[in-house]
Amino acid sequence: MSIYLEIFGYIGSILLMISMMMTSMVKLRIINIIGSIISTVYSIVHGAYAVVFLNIGMMGINIYHLIRSFRAMAVSKAEKTADADATDTVHKPNNLEETI
């Protein structure tokens, strides 16, 4: 095999290891997905189909959890915005006459 292909495979492995050091789950999952993609390509070239299966499974799990995380963040942000809007309308007068 080509030295470039071997380096490509090592990059995938290194990214997978780096992803495990992340404190943020979103960063962990994104880096892990990238590492899994690279490792999948490398494994296909080498004919290591069990590793291909593993990496595809890991990508699916990470994508599923990323989608759940982004949806939860969107809901949380919407709730905070709604709470702030409700607080603003309660404490702010509608017109100038009410303040006089």
N, C-alpha and C positions, 0 to 999 in steps of 0.2 A: 504494500500500500504506500501511497504518497505520504511524505512527511507533513504536507499541508493538511491532509485528511486526519492524520493523527493529532496534529495541533488543534484542529477543529473539534475533535472528540474530547480532548483535554479541556478546551474552553467550556464545552457543555458541562463536563464534570465539575469544573471549578465554579461555574455559575450555580449549579445545584448545591454545592457546599456553602457558597456565600449566602445563598438564600436562607439557609438554616441559621445564619447568624443575625438575621434581621430581627429587630424588636417590633417593627410594624408588620402586621399580618398582610396588609395590602402589598407592601414592598416585597415581602417574602413570597407571596403568591405570584406576583408579576415576574420577578427574577427566576422563580422556579419554573414558570411556564416557558420562559425564554431558554433556560437550560434544558428543559425537557424536549423542546423542539430541536435544538442542536443535537442532543443525545439521540433522539429518534432518527434523525437523518444519518448520523454516524452509524447507528445500529443497523439501519436498513442496508447501508453499503456493505457492512460486515456480515450481514445475514443473521444477526442476533435478534430473531423475532420475538423471543421471550422478553428481551429488554425493550423492544419496540412496544409490545403490549403493555408493559409496566409504565413506560413514559406516557403513552396515550391515556392510560387510566389516570395517572397523576395530573396530566393536563386537564382532563375532564373534571376531576375533583376540584382542582384549583380554580378553574373557570366558574364552576357552579358556586363556590364560596365567594369568589370575587363579585359575582352578580348579586348575591345575597348581601354582601357588605355594602356595595354601592346603593342598593335599594334601601337598606337600613339608614345609610347616611342621608339619602335624599328625604326620607320620611322624617328623620330627626331634624334636618334643616328646615323642612316645611313646618313642622310643629313649633320650632323656635321662632320662625317668622310669624306664624299665626299668633303665638303668645305675645310677641312684641307688638304686633298690630293691635291686638285686643287691649293691651296695656296702654298704648298710645291713645286710642280712642276714648278710653275711660278718663284719663287724666288731662287731656287737651280739650279746651273749649272749642265748640264748633264755630263760633263767630266772636267778634270783638265785643259785642254788647254783653255777653255773659261774664266777661272779666271786669266790667265796670260796675 
